[in-house]
Amino acid sequence: MSDVVFSGVVKRYGRVTALAGVDLAVPSGQLTAVLGPSGCGKTTLLRCLAGFERLDAGEIHIDGTRVAGAGRHLPTHRRRIAVVPQEGALFPHLSVADNVGYGLDRAARRSDRVEEVLALVGLAGYGDRMPHQLSGGQQQRVAVARALAPRPSVVLLDEPFSALDAGLRAGLRHDVREALSADGATGVLVTHDQGEALSVADQVVVLRDGRVVQAATPTTVYREPADPWVAGFVGDAVLLPAFAEHGSARTALGVVPVTGAVADGPVTVLVRPEQVRFAAGPGAVTATVLRHDFHGHDALVGLRLADGTRITARILDGDAAVPLGGEVTVHVDGAARAFPAEDAPGRTALALAN
């Protein structure tokens, strides 16, 4: 197991700065997910760590050894890093066992290492099969087994589930997470899927414009986002202009308790859709139902408040009667996260759904 440390990493492509001074620690033996919009520098970060790109500034250390920066660029093959690409890129003419054993020395091939890693990814007994005899998900499992086989310092996963259908992707990512954990591997997963990052990673790193905006546990990133942009990018969010006073804020959804280091005065308040409850009582406000988006296990309900503010509520299907065009009463359950007003992406309420 190895920890990875980025210190002031800068990478430019001509006039474009892909990484603009990245400082980041990837804990040993854990899975870190790097999340961000297209063009934020996710893949460049991975390529710099793998040794495919030279740094323009800064340093990268793996397990205390500098592998890049300050005049040093350790070749990819000497970094003991394995990469799992978007599509498994298996050799079509080699069996599963030969694909997994590719790159291992003769002694390792004679050992039980190939069978061991195939078992880790749920493919015990598949060694004699050919890649074309496998499903897409099984091919990705083989690619993960091949990456784990030589016991690398770090395993890099570059959106490895993006080509799979949603149902298969959900199951496979958890199996891969368990395989990495069972083998004690340090993993870095690049993804644009917020749900994927939150559900499988030990640490979530949010990138924007080549910089780390926040690096924390999935729970912290979701419940205590660094700013309104992170709040809207990681999950569904309702951002409301408000006025804070003595630990509470006056909003279009009523007076709600707030958390966050903000002074009394204008603020922006984050309310997650699951905090908006359909119930009458003290502090409840009236809203008109605009839409009902069914997602199976839950539903997102679009609402318009009396002052015209539009918000989103999340409910378990059947928990509340929400006829389109009807009026309901809602209130905020729990405390809301408050940000200084100047951090807001606008002075109007935002209902952000990714």
Secondary structure, 3 states (H helix, E strand, C coil): CCCEEEEEEEEEECCEEEEEEEEEEECCCCEEEEECCCCCCHHHHHHHHHCCCCCCEEEEEECCEEEEECCEECCHHHCCEEEECCCCCCCCCCCHHHHHHCCCCHHHHHCCHHHHHHHHCCCCCCCCCCHHHCCHHHHHHHHHHHHHCCCCCEEEEECCCCCCCHHHHHHHHHHHHHHHHHCCCEEEEEECCHHHHHHHCCEEEEEECCEEEEEECHHHHHHCCCCHHHHHHCCCEEEEEEEEECCEEEECCEEEEEECCCCCEEEEEEECHHHEEECCCCCCEEEEEEEEEECCCCEEEEEEECCCCEEEEEECCCCCCCCCCCEEEEEECCCEEEEEHHHCCCCCCEEECC
